[in-house]
Amino acid sequence: MTTTAPAKTRQTLKRFNLRHLFTRPAKPYIHPYLGGLLLGIVLFLAFLITRNGLGASGGMNRVVAAVEDTAVPGHIDRTPYLLKMAGGNKNPLDDWSVPVVFGALVGGFTSGLLNGRLKVEINKGPRISNRTRLILAFTGGAIMAYGARMARGCTSGQGLSGGATLSAGSWALMMCIFGGAYALAYFMRKAWN
């Protein structure tokens, strides 16, 4: 015996279109003070529940180490820095920071989906090409990633978690990041205006 879907369900399935996910009107952003309060609560709960703060660069580093351990395990065993994470029988993904990275990706995607901001776009000023914008973005990201490894933490790990624990090194790093950003903004302003 075959059953057919009710007319309302069939109509809903016909109306559902993947393009609809990318063309929904965007909802307004949350108020910055409320967003800061919510972030503070999440950080407090992270310390309370996991005994660790928030941070992404360590988790990304472990994902890269896992891929590298699969592709060239001999290199991992010869590099002291990587050996601590993935040498021998160690699983580099067995760390609290790895779920934070994937949670941030899934959470960002879900937030964009629910608030009508899920779209493919390149944010840039009128005087810069898409190619130049992408080159600058990836170059800046690579420099920040390298700096995060040198500083032993990214802006979330050092700035949020380290700053919340009143670590002098974290506060110094954040001042350097903001100072460097303001200094570079002078030279990059023409690309955005």
N, CA, C and O of each residue as an XYZ file, in Angstrom:
772
protein
N       0.844     -1.172      0.000
C       0.000      0.000      0.000
C       0.894      1.241      0.000
O       1.809      1.355      0.815
N       0.631      2.129     -0.884
C       1.407      3.365     -0.938
C       0.576      4.502     -0.385
O      -0.638      4.585     -0.572
N       1.289      5.372      0.303
C       0.594      6.547      0.836
C       1.209      7.783      0.203
O       2.394      7.805     -0.128
N       0.424      8.764      0.048
C       0.928     10.021     -0.507
C       1.019     11.035      0.616
O       0.258     10.994      1.583
N       1.947     11.927      0.467
C       2.125     12.969      1.477
C       0.935     13.907      1.427
O       0.378     14.152      0.357
N       0.546     14.426      2.567
C      -0.557     15.398      2.567
C      -0.225     16.581      1.659
O       0.941     16.896      1.422
N      -1.267     17.220      1.163
C      -1.082     18.326      0.216
C      -0.232     19.441      0.815
O       0.594     20.027      0.115
N      -0.421     19.745      2.103
C       0.332     20.823      2.734
C       1.832     20.495      2.769
O       2.662     21.375      2.543
N       2.181     19.235      3.049
C       3.582     18.828      3.088
C       4.198     18.922      1.692
O       5.321     19.402      1.542
N       3.469     18.466      0.673
C       3.978     18.560     -0.695
C       4.177     20.010     -1.102
O       5.157     20.337     -1.772
N       3.263     20.878     -0.707
C       3.381     22.289     -1.043
C       4.612     22.900     -0.351
O       5.324     23.710     -0.945
N       4.851     22.507      0.898
C       6.020     23.006      1.632
C       7.298     22.534      0.959
O       8.239     23.314      0.810
N       7.350     21.267      0.547
C       8.535     20.743     -0.131
C       8.765     21.450     -1.453
O       9.913     21.702     -1.819
N       7.698     21.780     -2.183
C       7.853     22.483     -3.448
C       8.407     23.889     -3.214
O       9.243     24.373     -3.977
N       7.930     24.537     -2.149
C       8.356     25.902     -1.876
C       9.775     25.976     -1.348
O      10.434     27.002     -1.513
N      10.271     24.906     -0.712
C      11.628     24.949     -0.174
C      12.621     24.986     -1.312
O      12.598     24.149     -2.214
N      13.485     25.967     -1.250
C      14.474     26.142     -2.291
C      15.781     26.503     -1.599
O      15.803     27.353     -0.709
N      16.853     25.867     -2.002
C      18.155     26.134     -1.396
C      18.547     27.596     -1.569
O      19.216     28.165     -0.708
N      18.141     28.193     -2.655
C      18.457     29.598     -2.904
C      17.820     30.489     -1.834
O      18.345     31.558     -1.523
N      16.697     30.052     -1.274
C      16.012     30.815     -0.224
C      16.922     31.030      0.995
O      16.826     32.057      1.668
N      17.799     30.064      1.275
C      18.704     30.212      2.424
C      19.662     31.375      2.244
O      20.079     31.987      3.227
N      20.018     31.689      1.006
C      21.003     32.729      0.727
C      20.374     34.087      0.424
O      21.097     35.073      0.282
N      19.059     34.161      0.323
C      18.419     35.427     -0.050
C      17.465     35.949      1.019
O      16.724     36.896      0.760
N      17.464     35.369      2.190
C      16.580     35.833      3.255
C      17.025     37.213      3.728
O      18.217     37.516      3.695
N      16.096     38.049      4.166
C      16.498     39.362      4.692
C      17.278     39.185      6.000
O      16.939     38.354      6.842
N      18.314     39.980      6.135
C      19.168     39.880      7.332
C      18.502     40.543      8.523
O      17.927     41.625      8.405
N      18.584     39.890      9.662
C      18.093     40.463     10.913
C      19.162     41.394     11.476
O      20.339     41.239     11.148
N      18.787     42.348     12.306
C      19.805     43.253     12.874
C      20.742     42.498     13.821
O      20.383     41.478     14.409
N      21.955     43.040     13.942
C      22.937     42.441     14.848
C      22.518     42.667     16.296
O      21.760     43.585     16.609
N      23.026     41.814     17.161
C      22.763     41.956     18.585
C      23.479     43.209     19.102
O      24.520     43.589     18.568
N      22.938     43.842     20.119
C      23.568     45.032     20.704
C      24.952     44.639     21.234
O      25.079     43.592     21.870
N      25.996     45.452     20.989
C      27.352     45.066     21.380
C      27.526     44.813     22.876
O      28.286     43.929     23.270
N      26.826     45.583     23.712
C      26.956     45.362     25.155
C      26.345     44.024     25.562
O      26.889     43.314     26.408
N      25.214     43.690     24.954
C      24.596     42.395     25.240
C      25.479     41.269     24.712
O      25.638     40.243     25.373
N      26.057     41.456     23.517
C      26.971     40.456     22.959
C      28.185     40.254     23.853
O      28.618     39.122     24.070
N      28.737     41.351     24.374
C      29.878     41.253     25.290
C      29.510     40.534     26.571
O      30.287     39.728     27.084
N      28.320     40.826     27.092
C      27.857     40.146     28.300
C      27.706     38.648     28.054
O      28.134     37.835     28.873
N      27.098     38.287     26.930
C      26.927     36.865     26.605
C      28.277     36.168     26.407
O      28.459     35.030     26.839
N      29.212     36.848     25.758
C      30.549     36.275     25.578
C      31.232     36.078     26.928
O      31.896     35.065     27.150
N      31.072     37.040     27.824
C      31.631     36.902     29.174
C      31.041     35.713     29.916
O      31.756     34.999     30.619
N      29.749     35.500     29.762
C      29.100     34.351     30.409
C      29.623     33.047     29.827
O      29.896     32.102     30.567
N      29.763     32.990     28.507
C      30.302     31.782     27.861
C      31.730     31.522     28.333
O      32.091     30.377     28.604
N      32.542     32.570     28.433
C      33.919     32.413     28.901
C      33.956     31.927     30.342
O      34.747     31.049     30.686
N      33.100     32.499     31.185
C      33.031     32.057     32.582
C      32.633     30.588     32.663
O      33.228     29.820     33.420
N      31.620     30.197     31.879
C      31.194     28.793     31.884
C      32.276     27.872     31.340
O      32.416     26.741     31.805
N      33.045     28.343     30.357
C      34.152     27.533     29.837
C      35.182     27.279     30.928
O      35.650     26.152     31.087
N      35.539     28.320     31.684
C      36.474     28.142     32.804
C      35.887     27.222     33.873
O      36.577     26.348     34.397
N      34.615     27.426     34.189
C      33.969     26.658     35.254
C      33.835     25.178     34.903
O      34.128     24.312     35.727
N      33.396     24.892     33.692
C      33.095     23.506     33.313
C      34.336     22.747     32.847
O      34.543     21.599     33.239
N      35.159     23.378     32.015
C      36.278     22.643     31.416
C      37.629     22.951     32.052
O      38.619     22.277     31.767
N      37.672     23.961     32.906
C      38.931     24.423     33.523
C      39.891     24.990     32.469
O      41.092     25.106     32.712
N      39.349     25.338     31.301
C      40.111     25.971     30.224
C      39.314     27.157     29.717
O      38.093     27.201     29.866
N      40.000     28.114     29.121
C      39.315     29.248     28.517
C      38.931     28.937     27.092
O      38.784     27.777     26.707
N      38.772     29.990     26.315
C      38.458     29.835     24.899
C      39.708     30.120     24.081
O      40.531     30.945     24.476
N      39.853     29.462     22.974
C      40.988     29.681     22.086
C      40.837     28.813     20.853
O      40.345     27.688     20.933
N      41.264     29.341     19.705
C      41.078     28.617     18.453
C      42.377     28.204     17.790
O      42.408     27.188     17.096
N      43.451     28.958     17.979
C      44.666     28.657     17.220
C      45.271     27.308     17.621
O      45.818     26.609     16.769
N      45.186     26.937     18.875
C      45.700     25.639     19.306
C      44.933     24.488     18.679
O      45.522     23.481     18.286
N      43.605     24.642     18.585
C      42.784     23.610     17.955
C      43.064     23.471     16.472
O      43.141     22.362     15.943
N      43.217     24.616     15.799
C      43.554     24.563     14.373
C      44.923     23.933     14.164
O      45.130     23.180     13.212
N      45.849     24.242     15.053
C      47.185     23.660     14.965
C      47.123     22.143     15.110
O      47.858     21.419     14.438
N      46.254     21.671     15.977
C      46.115     20.227     16.177
C      45.444     19.554     14.975
O      45.779     18.419     14.639
N      44.514     20.234     14.336
C      43.893     19.682     13.124
C      44.940     19.555     12.024
O      45.004     18.536     11.336
N      45.761     20.595     11.859
C      46.836     20.544     10.860
C      47.824     19.426     11.202
O      48.281     18.710     10.310
N      48.158     19.272     12.493
C      49.071     18.203     12.912
C      48.471     16.823     12.619
O      49.197     15.899     12.253
N      47.154     16.679     12.777
C      46.511     15.392     12.480
C      46.603     15.064     10.993
O      46.877     13.925     10.617
N      46.373     16.071     10.150
C      46.487     15.858      8.702
C      47.934     15.521      8.346
O      48.196     14.613      7.558
N      48.863     16.263      8.935
C      50.286     16.018      8.663
C      50.719     14.650      9.174
O      51.527     13.978      8.534
N      50.193     14.236     10.314
C      50.537     12.928     10.867
C      50.034     11.797      9.966
O      50.650     10.734      9.885
N      48.920     12.037      9.300
C      48.398     11.049      8.359
C      49.230     11.009      7.085
O      49.522      9.935      6.557
N      49.609     12.187      6.595
C      50.329     12.266      5.321
C      51.806     11.909      5.458
O      52.321     11.109      4.677
N      52.489     12.490      6.434
C      53.931     12.265      6.607
C      54.253     12.070      8.096
O      54.778     12.977      8.741
N      53.942     10.903      8.631
C      54.151     10.688     10.068
C      55.612     10.790     10.491
O      55.890     11.127     11.642
N      56.535     10.513      9.603
C      57.952     10.607      9.941
C      58.366     12.025     10.284
O      59.211     12.237     11.154
N      57.774     12.994      9.606
C      58.097     14.396      9.880
C      57.652     14.791     11.289
O      58.360     15.509     11.995
N      56.481     14.318     11.685
C      55.968     14.617     13.030
C      56.945     14.077     14.079
O      57.252     14.764     15.053
N      57.428     12.864     13.882
C      58.305     12.237     14.868
C      59.687     12.882     14.930
O      60.419     12.669     15.896
N      60.056     13.670     13.914
C      61.352     14.348     13.915
C      61.282     15.807     14.357
O      62.317     16.452     14.525
N      60.077     16.331     14.547
C      59.912     17.740     14.901
C      59.471     17.839     16.360
O      58.350     17.448     16.685
N      60.323     18.350     17.245
C      59.992     18.378     18.677
C      58.679     19.099     19.000
O      57.926     18.656     19.867
N      58.408     20.196     18.312
C      57.165     20.940     18.586
C      55.942     20.080     18.271
O      54.991     20.044     19.052
N      55.962     19.390     17.135
C      54.830     18.562     16.728
C      54.793     17.244     17.487
O      53.727     16.654     17.664
N      55.941     16.790     17.931
C      56.029     15.518     18.653
C      55.220     15.547     19.947
O      54.686     14.524     20.375
N      55.134     16.731     20.568
C      54.351     16.862     21.802
C      52.866     16.654     21.555
O      52.135     16.229     22.450
N      52.416     16.956     20.330
C      50.991     16.850     20.017
C      50.617     15.532     19.373
O      49.572     14.957     19.679
N      51.474     15.050     18.474
C      51.054     13.929     17.637
C      52.101     12.842     17.483
O      51.939     11.965     16.634
N      53.147     12.863     18.252
C      54.189     11.861     18.087
C      53.785     10.497     18.608
O      52.992     10.384     19.543
N      54.330      9.480     18.005
C      54.068      8.104     18.447
C      52.609      7.732     18.314
O      52.029      7.845     17.234
N      52.000      7.280     19.428
C      50.601      6.860     19.414
C      49.649      7.964     19.846
O      48.460      7.702     20.032
N      50.133      9.189     20.012
C      49.281     10.280     20.457
C      48.306     10.690     19.353
O      48.664     10.744     18.177
N      47.081     10.974     19.754
C      46.069     11.475     18.827
C      46.021     12.998     18.979
O      45.630     13.487     20.039
N      46.406     13.758     17.955
C      46.426     15.212     18.091
C      45.035     15.819     18.274
O      44.909     16.944     18.759
N      44.002     15.090     17.894
C      42.641     15.613     18.024
C      42.061     15.397     19.419
O      40.943     15.827     19.701
N      42.812     14.738     20.283
C      42.357     14.462     21.644
C      42.751     15.621     22.562
O      43.624     15.482     23.418
N      42.093     16.762     22.368
C      42.384     17.960     23.148
C      41.123     18.807     23.211
O      40.309     18.773     22.288
N      40.952     19.558     24.275
C      39.759     20.370     24.462
C      39.597     21.446     23.397
O      38.475     21.875     23.129
N      40.687     21.890     22.786
C      40.606     23.010     21.846
C      40.059     22.611     20.474
O      39.600     23.476     19.728
N      40.096     21.342     20.129
C      39.608     20.904     18.813
C      38.087     21.066     18.697
O      37.624     21.604     17.692
N      37.291     20.627     19.678
C      35.846     20.868     19.567
C      35.486     22.353     19.555
O      34.461     22.732     18.987
N      36.316     23.201     20.174
C      36.052     24.638     20.143
C      36.095     25.146     18.703
O      35.251     25.948     18.304
N      37.071     24.686     17.924
C      37.202     25.118     16.528
C      35.986     24.683     15.715
O      35.386     25.490     15.006
N      35.627     23.405     15.822
C      34.484     22.920     15.050
C      33.180     23.519     15.554
O      32.268     23.766     14.765
N      33.080     23.756     16.855
C      31.899     24.421     17.407
C      31.754     25.842     16.904
O      30.640     26.300     16.651
N      32.871     26.546     16.756
C      32.823     27.910     16.220
C      32.366     27.901     14.766
O      31.595     28.768     14.355
N      32.834     26.930     13.982
C      32.406     26.835     12.583
C      30.918     26.514     12.479
O      30.194     27.165     11.725
N      30.461     25.520     13.228
C      29.049     25.128     13.184
C      28.176     26.248     13.754
O      27.113     26.543     13.209
N      28.622     26.871     14.848
C      27.860     27.963     15.443
C      27.760     29.166     14.530
O      26.696     29.776     14.426
N      28.857     29.520     13.863
C      28.823     30.636     12.928
C      27.908     30.362     11.752
O      27.165     31.243     11.320
N      27.959     29.133     11.226
C      27.081     28.758     10.121
C      25.616     28.805     10.554
O      24.763     29.326      9.836
N      25.337     28.260     11.727
C      23.962     28.239     12.225
C      23.443     29.650     12.474
O      22.303     29.963     12.131
N      24.269     30.494     13.064
C      23.872     31.881     13.313
C      23.593     32.612     12.005
O      22.609     33.342     11.898
N      24.458     32.417     11.008
C      24.230     33.030      9.710
C      22.953     32.531      9.067
O      22.230     33.300      8.434
N      22.671     31.247      9.225
C      21.464     30.656      8.655
C      20.216     31.222      9.314
O      19.268     31.604      8.627
N      20.210     31.277     10.640
C      19.033     31.734     11.373
C      18.798     33.232     11.232
O      17.659     33.685     11.345
N      19.845     34.008     10.988
C      19.702     35.466     10.945
C      19.762     36.056      9.539
O      19.852     37.274      9.387
N      19.713     35.219      8.518
C      19.647     35.707      7.152
C      20.957     36.275      6.632
O      20.945     37.122      5.740
N      22.082     35.830      7.167
C      23.378     36.336      6.711
C      24.206     35.272      6.009
O      25.408     35.452      5.815
N      23.590     34.187      5.635
C      24.297     33.093      4.983
C      24.375     33.386      3.494
O      23.425     33.141      2.750
N      25.512     33.912      3.069
C      25.699     34.239      1.661
C      27.174     34.233      1.333
O      28.026     34.357      2.212
N      27.457     34.087      0.062
C      28.830     34.138     -0.408
C      29.081     35.565     -0.879
O      28.437     36.040     -1.815
N      30.015     36.241     -0.229
C      30.306     37.617     -0.604
C      31.735     37.969     -0.213
O      32.347     37.298      0.618
N      32.249     39.008     -0.812
C      33.565     39.540     -0.470
C      33.356     40.983     -0.033
O      32.961     41.826     -0.839
N      33.619     41.271      1.239
C      33.487     42.634      1.743
C      34.738     43.417      1.387
O      35.854     43.025      1.729
N      34.535     44.528      0.695
C      35.681     45.332      0.270
C      35.214     46.731     -0.053
O      34.018     46.995     -0.179
N      36.175     47.618     -0.184
C      35.882     48.982     -0.583
C      35.766     49.089     -2.096
O      36.056     48.132     -2.814
N      35.339     50.262     -2.587
C      35.130     50.412     -4.034
C      36.418     50.502     -4.849
O      36.378     50.317     -6.065
N      37.549     50.780     -4.221
C      38.804     50.976     -4.962
C      39.691     49.742     -5.022
O      40.841     49.828     -5.454
N      39.183     48.612     -4.600
C      40.026     47.418     -4.536
C      39.328     46.275     -5.277
O      38.108     46.130     -5.197
N      40.099     45.477     -5.990
C      39.518     44.354     -6.728
C      39.298     43.167     -5.787
O      39.866     43.098     -4.697
N      38.466     42.248     -6.237
C      38.227     41.031     -5.444
C      39.531     40.267     -5.227
O      39.796     39.770     -4.132
N      40.334     40.182     -6.271
C      41.595     39.431     -6.184
C      42.526     40.046     -5.140
O      43.088     39.338     -4.305
N      42.682     41.363     -5.194
C      43.553     42.039     -4.230
C      43.017     41.880     -2.820
O      43.785     41.654     -1.885
N      41.706     41.994     -2.657
C      41.100     41.832     -1.324
C      41.375     40.436     -0.771
O      41.719     40.292      0.402
N      41.227     39.417     -1.597
C      41.468     38.045     -1.141
C      42.946     37.823     -0.814
O      43.271     37.165      0.175
N      43.835     38.369     -1.638
C      45.272     38.240     -1.352
C      45.607     38.904     -0.020
O      46.322     38.328      0.799
N      45.092     40.117      0.200
C      45.354     40.818      1.462
C      44.764     40.060      2.655
O      45.394     39.971      3.709
N      43.559     39.518      2.488
C      42.913     38.794      3.584
C      43.693     37.531      3.947
O      43.923     37.260      5.126
N      44.098     36.765      2.945
C      44.838     35.536      3.236
C      46.241     35.823      3.763
O      46.745     35.090      4.614
N      46.868     36.875      3.270
C      48.185     37.256      3.778
C      48.087     37.699      5.240
O      48.888     37.287      6.079
N      47.101     38.536      5.528
C      46.889     38.968      6.914
C      46.553     37.801      7.832
O      47.023     37.745      8.968
N      45.741     36.870      7.341
C      45.407     35.691      8.139
C      46.623     34.823      8.421
O      46.779     34.297      9.523
N      47.487     34.675      7.412
C      48.706     33.879      7.602
C      49.636     34.545      8.612
O      50.233     33.868      9.449
N      49.759     35.860      8.536
C      50.608     36.581      9.501
C      50.032     36.455     10.910
O      50.775     36.228     11.864
N      48.719     36.600     11.045
C      48.090     36.462     12.371
C      48.242     35.033     12.904
O      48.472     34.839     14.097
N      48.113     34.036     12.025
C      48.264     32.645     12.465
C      49.685     32.386     12.939
O      49.893     31.732     13.961
N      50.661     32.895     12.201
C      52.060     32.744     12.618
C      52.302     33.470     13.945
O      52.952     32.938     14.845
N      51.777     34.676     14.052
C      51.925     35.428     15.295
C      51.244     34.742     16.469
O      51.744     34.786     17.593
N      50.110     34.110     16.214
C      49.404     33.400     17.284
C      50.232     32.229     17.803
O      50.235     31.955     19.003
N      50.923     31.547     16.917
C      51.782     30.443     17.357
C      52.992     30.977     18.119
O      53.407     30.391     19.119
N      53.557     32.090     17.648
C      54.709     32.676     18.335
C      54.315     33.199     19.724
O      55.086     33.096     20.678
N      53.104     33.760     19.819
C      52.632     34.337     21.081
C      51.988     33.289     21.985
O      51.570     33.599     23.101
N      51.909     32.064     21.508
C      51.292     30.960     22.243
C      49.815     31.210     22.520
O      49.301     30.885     23.590
N      49.151     31.792     21.534
C      47.716     32.007     21.647
C      47.222     33.070     20.687
O      47.966     33.973     20.303
N      45.966     32.956     20.305
C      45.357     33.903     19.380
C      44.632     34.989     20.166
O      44.751     35.065     21.389
N      43.888     35.819     19.464
C      43.185     36.898     20.152
C      42.125     36.359     21.105
O      41.843     36.993     22.122
N      41.539     35.218     20.807
C      40.558     34.661     21.744
C      41.256     33.983     22.918
O      40.838     34.146     24.064
N      42.310     33.229     22.642
C      43.021     32.554     23.734
C      43.770     33.507     24.626
O      43.656     33.444     25.851
N      44.547     34.402     24.012
C      45.327     35.362     24.798
C      44.456     36.521     25.275
O      44.483     36.888     26.449
N      43.682     37.093     24.347
C      42.906     38.286     24.671
C      41.762     38.022     25.619
O      41.631     38.703     26.636
N      40.929     37.043     25.304
C      39.775     36.761     26.151
C      40.158     35.963     27.392
O      39.941     36.404     28.521
N      40.723     34.799     27.168
C      41.018     33.924     28.304
C      42.161     34.458     29.152
O      42.051     34.509     30.377
N      43.263     34.860     28.510
C      44.388     35.401     29.260
C      44.057     36.728     29.901
O      44.444     36.987     31.041
N      43.335     37.579     29.169
C      42.928     38.865     29.733
C      41.994     38.707     30.915
O      42.070     39.474     31.875
N      41.109     37.715     30.854
C      40.170     37.478     31.958
C      40.884     37.009     33.217
O      40.412     37.247     34.328
N      42.022     36.342     33.043
C      42.792     35.898     34.210
C      43.844     36.922     34.620
O      44.681     36.653     35.482
N      43.795     38.111     33.991
C      44.702     39.226     34.276
C      46.163     38.888     34.023
O      47.047     39.348     34.745
N      46.411     38.090     33.005
C      47.776     37.752     32.617
C      48.429     38.970     31.968
O      47.909     39.509     30.991
N      49.557     39.398     32.506
C      50.243     40.584     31.979
C      50.675     40.369     30.534
O      50.591     41.293     29.725
N      51.136     39.164     30.194
C      51.549     38.872     28.829
C      50.388     38.979     27.848
O      50.564     39.446     26.723
N      49.209     38.550     28.269
C      48.034     38.642     27.399
C      47.636     40.085     27.159
O      47.279     40.462     26.042
N      47.697     40.885     28.201
C      47.363     42.307     28.034
C      48.384     42.996     27.136
O      48.019     43.833     26.310
N      49.656     42.652     27.292
C      50.694     43.243     26.435
C      50.491     42.831     24.982
O      50.634     43.655     24.078
N      50.158     41.564     24.751
C      49.909     41.094     23.392
C      48.737     41.829     22.767
O      48.816     42.241     21.609
N      47.655     42.002     23.507
C      46.491     42.690     22.952
C      46.807     44.139     22.619
O      46.332     44.659     21.609
N      47.600     44.796     23.453
C      47.996     46.175     23.141
C      48.828     46.208     21.849
O      48.677     47.120     21.035
N      49.693     45.223     21.669
C      50.492     45.146     20.432
C      49.608     44.876     19.224
O      49.823     45.462     18.163
N      48.615     43.996     19.363
C      47.709     43.706     18.253
C      46.917     44.946     17.869
O      46.825     45.284     16.689
N      46.345     45.628     18.858
C      45.570     46.831     18.553
C      46.461     47.932     18.004
O      46.072     48.629     17.067
N      47.651     48.103     18.570
C      48.578     49.110     18.069
C      48.997     48.827     16.636
O      49.040     49.739     15.811
N      49.305     47.573     16.334
C      49.671     47.196     14.971
C      48.520     47.395     13.997
O      48.726     47.822     12.861
N      47.309     47.083     14.443
C      46.139     47.250     13.577
C      45.895     48.726     13.275
O      45.617     49.094     12.133
N      45.999     49.563     14.297
C      45.799     50.999     14.069
C      46.889     51.573     13.172
O      46.605     52.407     12.312
N      48.116     51.143     13.359
C      49.210     51.633     12.520
C      49.032     51.201     11.065
O      49.281     51.989     10.152
N      48.608     49.972     10.845
C      48.412     49.474      9.487
C      47.159     50.061      8.846
O      47.105     50.207      7.625
N      46.161     50.396      9.643
C      44.916     50.952      9.105
C      45.172     52.245      8.348
O      44.482     52.526      7.368
N      46.137     53.030      8.775
C      46.460     54.276      8.073
C      46.848     53.999      6.624
O      46.448     54.731      5.719
N      47.623     52.948      6.408
C      48.094     52.629      5.064
C      47.031     51.897      4.234
O      47.060     51.954      3.005
N      46.113     51.224      4.887
C      45.113     50.424      4.178
C      43.799     51.168      3.951
O      42.907     50.640      3.289
N      43.661     52.378      4.484
C      42.378     53.076      4.427
C      41.932     53.364      2.991
O      40.732     53.406      2.721
N      42.872     53.560      2.069
C      42.512     53.853      0.688
C      41.819     52.673      0.024
O      41.034     52.858     -0.906
N      42.098     51.482      0.484
C      41.454     50.292     -0.090
C      39.984     50.203      0.321
O      39.205     49.513     -0.336
N      39.599     50.882      1.384
C      38.222     50.801      1.883
C      37.402     52.041      1.582
O      36.175     51.980      1.654
N      38.022     53.163      1.248
C      37.271     54.402      0.985
C      37.127     54.648     -0.509
O      36.525     55.641     -0.916
